[in-house]
Amino acid sequence: MHIIAGSRDPLTYPVSAPTTVIDGAGHYPHLTHPEQLTEVLDSVRNQLPRDAVTPGRQTIRHSARA
């Protein structure tokens, strides 16, 4: 898990998870700072091992029924 918060978000509090703060963003950095958010997401994704499986993003393979 990686927390992304805006520097102007009034709803933030200290956490022990990795965190990135986007300067000037509020509670909705995905709406107000989409380019910066994309850069952070790309950076975090590139740090994951290639074989990492993220919950909710698993590929389910169905076998053909006879």
Sequence and secondary structure as in RCSB ss.txt:
>XXXX:A:sequence
MHIIAGSRDPLTYPVSAPTTVIDGAGHYPHLTHPEQLTEVLDSVRNQLPRDAVTPGRQTIRHSARA
>XXXX:A:secstr
  EEEETT TT    SS EEEETT  S HHHH HHHHHHHHHHHHHHS TT   TT          
